[in-house]
Amino acid sequence: MEEVLICDSAAVEEGGKGVRFPVVAFGDAATGFVVRYGGQPYAYLNRCAHVPIELDWFQGEFFESSGLYLMCSTHGAIYQPDSGRCMGGPCTGGRLRPIPVREVDNKIYWQPDEHIRPPGP
């Protein structure tokens, strides 16, 4: 399956605002998100490892105030941005579901797989 454009690279701020994108995950409509950490883009299914709810506080706001961790807006679980591993809160030891991304020519793309696909036309 072909890569899918998420956004221009400049739309994803280091340790700041991320970008949401539509996906179909395990047969259901959902969102993915991409953030930048350590200069690299990382993308995940927008579902907390504790309870399958979206993480962002406001659209695109995934980092807690220090910009070091992703944080679930509902129960406060914190995740490492570069691995998706839960470092604290009700899902300690769990992980966010990664979505492979690639940055080329100042654009960020995601790679669908058998479980996470682009929405239909």
C-alpha positions, -999 to +999 in steps of 0.1 A: +000+000+000+013+035-009+024+060+017-001+087+026+007+124+030+001+138+065+014+173+063+043+197+056+072+192+080+068+227+093+034+220+107+049+197+134+067+216+161+095+202+182+080+192+215+049+212+206+018+210+185+013+178+165-010+170+136-039+146+136-048+126+106-078+103+098-073+065+098-093+033+099-079+013+128-089-024+132-120-016+111-132+015+130-128+052+121-101+068+142-073+093+142-035+090+141-012+118+152+024+128+144+047+148+167+083+159+165+108+149+192+146+150+190+142+164+155+124+133+143+087+127+135+069+099+154+033+089+148+008+068+168-028+058+168-046+084+189-057+060+216-045+058+252-031+024+262-052+026+294-087+033+279-091+037+241-098+074+241-080+102+223-050+117+240-049+154+229-061+181+252-071+203+223-067+194+187-030+187+181-019+193+218-003+161+228+028+172+249+026+180+286+040+215+295+077+206+295+075+192+260+093+160+271+063+136+273+031+129+255+002+130+280-033+116+280-058+144+286-082+122+305-062+102+331-027+118+329-008+088+316+026+100+302+044+084+272+079+087+258+075+105+224+101+084+206+089+049+217+052+054+228+061+036+261+039+046+290+062+059+318+036+067+344-001+067+352-027+039+349-010+022+319+026+020+331+045-004+309+019-002+281+025+014+247+009+035+222+003+018+188+030+032+164+023+042+129+054+042+106+063+076+092+088+090+069+099+126+063+109+134+027+113+167+009+098+187+038+067+165+040+057+138+064+040+105+052+026+075+070+027+039+059-006+019+062-005-017+072-031-045+076-045-030+108-043+008+102-054+020+068-065+053+052-102+060+052-121+053+020-130+079-006 
